[in-house]
Amino acid sequence: MSKLYTFDNIADIILFSLLTFFVAPYILVDKTKMLANFKDSYRTAFIVGFLGSLYIWETDTKKTIYPEEKVVEIVVTTDSAAK
């Protein structure tokens, strides 16, 4: 079972929602007017913010929730002198 209810993971999820719904639309539409030519510029900014959140999830947060499995190496040796 994954541990989503730790403080760090909840903080990351809140960061993702802020990025998706507030930061990206504010920067892309209101501040820089980069998406002024789009018909629905706020929806486009939401999509860009979501893609940014998805990138951060894949590169950082996913590793803390689903840590890589530890590989156990088994070495079998034979003692030819004992035979």
PyMOL commands that place a pseudoatom at each C-alpha (Angstrom):
pseudoatom trace, name=CA, resn=MET, resi=1, chain=A, elem=C, hetatm=0, pos=[0.000, 0.000, 0.000]
pseudoatom trace, name=CA, resn=SER, resi=2, chain=A, elem=C, hetatm=0, pos=[1.371, 3.400, -0.876]
pseudoatom trace, name=CA, resn=LYS, resi=3, chain=A, elem=C, hetatm=0, pos=[1.806, 6.026, 1.810]
pseudoatom trace, name=CA, resn=LEU, resi=4, chain=A, elem=C, hetatm=0, pos=[-0.047, 9.045, 0.443]
pseudoatom trace, name=CA, resn=TYR, resi=5, chain=A, elem=C, hetatm=0, pos=[-0.966, 10.464, 3.834]
pseudoatom trace, name=CA, resn=THR, resi=6, chain=A, elem=C, hetatm=0, pos=[2.411, 11.717, 4.966]
pseudoatom trace, name=CA, resn=PHE, resi=7, chain=A, elem=C, hetatm=0, pos=[3.003, 15.424, 5.438]
pseudoatom trace, name=CA, resn=ASP, resi=8, chain=A, elem=C, hetatm=0, pos=[5.436, 15.650, 2.508]
pseudoatom trace, name=CA, resn=ASN, resi=9, chain=A, elem=C, hetatm=0, pos=[3.071, 13.950, 0.074]
pseudoatom trace, name=CA, resn=ILE, resi=10, chain=A, elem=C, hetatm=0, pos=[0.109, 16.085, 1.110]
pseudoatom trace, name=CA, resn=ALA, resi=11, chain=A, elem=C, hetatm=0, pos=[2.272, 19.193, 0.700]
pseudoatom trace, name=CA, resn=ASP, resi=12, chain=A, elem=C, hetatm=0, pos=[3.274, 18.013, -2.789]
pseudoatom trace, name=CA, resn=ILE, resi=13, chain=A, elem=C, hetatm=0, pos=[-0.353, 17.440, -3.771]
pseudoatom trace, name=CA, resn=ILE, resi=14, chain=A, elem=C, hetatm=0, pos=[-1.306, 20.927, -2.557]
pseudoatom trace, name=CA, resn=LEU, resi=15, chain=A, elem=C, hetatm=0, pos=[1.635, 22.337, -4.536]
pseudoatom trace, name=CA, resn=PHE, resi=16, chain=A, elem=C, hetatm=0, pos=[0.400, 20.544, -7.670]
pseudoatom trace, name=CA, resn=SER, resi=17, chain=A, elem=C, hetatm=0, pos=[-3.102, 21.965, -7.310]
pseudoatom trace, name=CA, resn=LEU, resi=18, chain=A, elem=C, hetatm=0, pos=[-1.759, 25.482, -6.753]
pseudoatom trace, name=CA, resn=LEU, resi=19, chain=A, elem=C, hetatm=0, pos=[0.477, 25.150, -9.797]
pseudoatom trace, name=CA, resn=THR, resi=20, chain=A, elem=C, hetatm=0, pos=[-2.331, 23.817, -11.970]
pseudoatom trace, name=CA, resn=PHE, resi=21, chain=A, elem=C, hetatm=0, pos=[-5.159, 26.152, -10.996]
pseudoatom trace, name=CA, resn=PHE, resi=22, chain=A, elem=C, hetatm=0, pos=[-3.487, 29.369, -9.839]
pseudoatom trace, name=CA, resn=VAL, resi=23, chain=A, elem=C, hetatm=0, pos=[0.204, 29.799, -10.692]
pseudoatom trace, name=CA, resn=ALA, resi=24, chain=A, elem=C, hetatm=0, pos=[0.165, 28.705, -14.349]
pseudoatom trace, name=CA, resn=PRO, resi=25, chain=A, elem=C, hetatm=0, pos=[-2.952, 30.736, -15.310]
pseudoatom trace, name=CA, resn=TYR, resi=26, chain=A, elem=C, hetatm=0, pos=[-1.674, 33.800, -13.453]
pseudoatom trace, name=CA, resn=ILE, resi=27, chain=A, elem=C, hetatm=0, pos=[1.741, 33.707, -15.107]
pseudoatom trace, name=CA, resn=LEU, resi=28, chain=A, elem=C, hetatm=0, pos=[0.674, 32.625, -18.600]
pseudoatom trace, name=CA, resn=VAL, resi=29, chain=A, elem=C, hetatm=0, pos=[-2.499, 34.701, -18.970]
pseudoatom trace, name=CA, resn=ASP, resi=30, chain=A, elem=C, hetatm=0, pos=[-2.466, 37.644, -16.590]
pseudoatom trace, name=CA, resn=LYS, resi=31, chain=A, elem=C, hetatm=0, pos=[1.210, 38.455, -16.169]
pseudoatom trace, name=CA, resn=THR, resi=32, chain=A, elem=C, hetatm=0, pos=[2.935, 37.675, -19.473]
pseudoatom trace, name=CA, resn=LYS, resi=33, chain=A, elem=C, hetatm=0, pos=[-0.061, 37.553, -21.865]
pseudoatom trace, name=CA, resn=MET, resi=34, chain=A, elem=C, hetatm=0, pos=[1.591, 34.575, -23.609]
pseudoatom trace, name=CA, resn=LEU, resi=35, chain=A, elem=C, hetatm=0, pos=[-1.761, 32.878, -24.229]
pseudoatom trace, name=CA, resn=ALA, resi=36, chain=A, elem=C, hetatm=0, pos=[-3.699, 35.990, -25.245]
pseudoatom trace, name=CA, resn=ASN, resi=37, chain=A, elem=C, hetatm=0, pos=[-4.234, 34.695, -28.801]
pseudoatom trace, name=CA, resn=PHE, resi=38, chain=A, elem=C, hetatm=0, pos=[-5.990, 31.501, -27.684]
pseudoatom trace, name=CA, resn=LYS, resi=39, chain=A, elem=C, hetatm=0, pos=[-9.773, 31.331, -27.694]
pseudoatom trace, name=CA, resn=ASP, resi=40, chain=A, elem=C, hetatm=0, pos=[-9.923, 29.950, -24.145]
pseudoatom trace, name=CA, resn=SER, resi=41, chain=A, elem=C, hetatm=0, pos=[-6.631, 31.016, -22.638]
pseudoatom trace, name=CA, resn=TYR, resi=42, chain=A, elem=C, hetatm=0, pos=[-7.375, 29.942, -19.065]
pseudoatom trace, name=CA, resn=ARG, resi=43, chain=A, elem=C, hetatm=0, pos=[-8.198, 26.383, -20.098]
pseudoatom trace, name=CA, resn=THR, resi=44, chain=A, elem=C, hetatm=0, pos=[-4.925, 26.233, -22.002]
pseudoatom trace, name=CA, resn=ALA, resi=45, chain=A, elem=C, hetatm=0, pos=[-3.078, 27.554, -18.936]
pseudoatom trace, name=CA, resn=PHE, resi=46, chain=A, elem=C, hetatm=0, pos=[-4.739, 24.859, -16.795]
pseudoatom trace, name=CA, resn=ILE, resi=47, chain=A, elem=C, hetatm=0, pos=[-3.473, 22.217, -19.219]
pseudoatom trace, name=CA, resn=VAL, resi=48, chain=A, elem=C, hetatm=0, pos=[0.055, 23.652, -19.140]
pseudoatom trace, name=CA, resn=GLY, resi=49, chain=A, elem=C, hetatm=0, pos=[-0.049, 23.741, -15.329]
pseudoatom trace, name=CA, resn=PHE, resi=50, chain=A, elem=C, hetatm=0, pos=[-1.267, 20.150, -15.238]
pseudoatom trace, name=CA, resn=LEU, resi=51, chain=A, elem=C, hetatm=0, pos=[1.565, 19.034, -17.510]
pseudoatom trace, name=CA, resn=GLY, resi=52, chain=A, elem=C, hetatm=0, pos=[4.044, 20.805, -15.232]
pseudoatom trace, name=CA, resn=SER, resi=53, chain=A, elem=C, hetatm=0, pos=[2.543, 19.051, -12.212]
pseudoatom trace, name=CA, resn=LEU, resi=54, chain=A, elem=C, hetatm=0, pos=[2.694, 15.719, -14.014]
pseudoatom trace, name=CA, resn=TYR, resi=55, chain=A, elem=C, hetatm=0, pos=[6.368, 16.273, -14.830]
pseudoatom trace, name=CA, resn=ILE, resi=56, chain=A, elem=C, hetatm=0, pos=[7.185, 17.055, -11.192]
pseudoatom trace, name=CA, resn=TRP, resi=57, chain=A, elem=C, hetatm=0, pos=[5.221, 13.972, -10.095]
pseudoatom trace, name=CA, resn=GLU, resi=58, chain=A, elem=C, hetatm=0, pos=[7.132, 11.690, -12.452]
pseudoatom trace, name=CA, resn=THR, resi=59, chain=A, elem=C, hetatm=0, pos=[10.570, 13.075, -11.621]
pseudoatom trace, name=CA, resn=ASP, resi=60, chain=A, elem=C, hetatm=0, pos=[10.311, 13.656, -7.867]
pseudoatom trace, name=CA, resn=THR, resi=61, chain=A, elem=C, hetatm=0, pos=[7.205, 12.695, -5.908]
pseudoatom trace, name=CA, resn=LYS, resi=62, chain=A, elem=C, hetatm=0, pos=[6.656, 9.270, -7.444]
pseudoatom trace, name=CA, resn=LYS, resi=63, chain=A, elem=C, hetatm=0, pos=[10.056, 8.158, -6.126]
pseudoatom trace, name=CA, resn=THR, resi=64, chain=A, elem=C, hetatm=0, pos=[9.076, 8.960, -2.538]
pseudoatom trace, name=CA, resn=ILE, resi=65, chain=A, elem=C, hetatm=0, pos=[5.722, 7.205, -2.749]
pseudoatom trace, name=CA, resn=TYR, resi=66, chain=A, elem=C, hetatm=0, pos=[6.868, 4.140, -4.684]
pseudoatom trace, name=CA, resn=PRO, resi=67, chain=A, elem=C, hetatm=0, pos=[10.517, 3.541, -3.748]
pseudoatom trace, name=CA, resn=GLU, resi=68, chain=A, elem=C, hetatm=0, pos=[12.507, 1.229, -5.974]
pseudoatom trace, name=CA, resn=GLU, resi=69, chain=A, elem=C, hetatm=0, pos=[12.713, -2.334, -4.822]
pseudoatom trace, name=CA, resn=LYS, resi=70, chain=A, elem=C, hetatm=0, pos=[15.993, -3.369, -3.324]
pseudoatom trace, name=CA, resn=VAL, resi=71, chain=A, elem=C, hetatm=0, pos=[17.711, -6.046, -5.341]
pseudoatom trace, name=CA, resn=VAL, resi=72, chain=A, elem=C, hetatm=0, pos=[19.087, -8.886, -3.280]
pseudoatom trace, name=CA, resn=GLU, resi=73, chain=A, elem=C, hetatm=0, pos=[21.965, -10.634, -4.926]
pseudoatom trace, name=CA, resn=ILE, resi=74, chain=A, elem=C, hetatm=0, pos=[22.475, -14.288, -4.084]
pseudoatom trace, name=CA, resn=VAL, resi=75, chain=A, elem=C, hetatm=0, pos=[25.931, -15.662, -4.740]
pseudoatom trace, name=CA, resn=VAL, resi=76, chain=A, elem=C, hetatm=0, pos=[26.413, -19.420, -4.736]
pseudoatom trace, name=CA, resn=THR, resi=77, chain=A, elem=C, hetatm=0, pos=[29.966, -20.648, -4.516]
pseudoatom trace, name=CA, resn=THR, resi=78, chain=A, elem=C, hetatm=0, pos=[31.237, -24.186, -4.605]
pseudoatom trace, name=CA, resn=ASP, resi=79, chain=A, elem=C, hetatm=0, pos=[34.317, -25.269, -2.749]
pseudoatom trace, name=CA, resn=SER, resi=80, chain=A, elem=C, hetatm=0, pos=[36.103, -27.663, -5.057]
pseudoatom trace, name=CA, resn=ALA, resi=81, chain=A, elem=C, hetatm=0, pos=[38.828, -28.442, -2.484]
pseudoatom trace, name=CA, resn=ALA, resi=82, chain=A, elem=C, hetatm=0, pos=[36.249, -29.898, -0.049]
pseudoatom trace, name=CA, resn=LYS, resi=83, chain=A, elem=C, hetatm=0, pos=[35.202, -32.594, -2.509]
for i in range(1, 83): cmd.bond("trace and resi %d" % i, "trace and resi %d" % (i + 1))
show_as sticks, trace
zoom trace
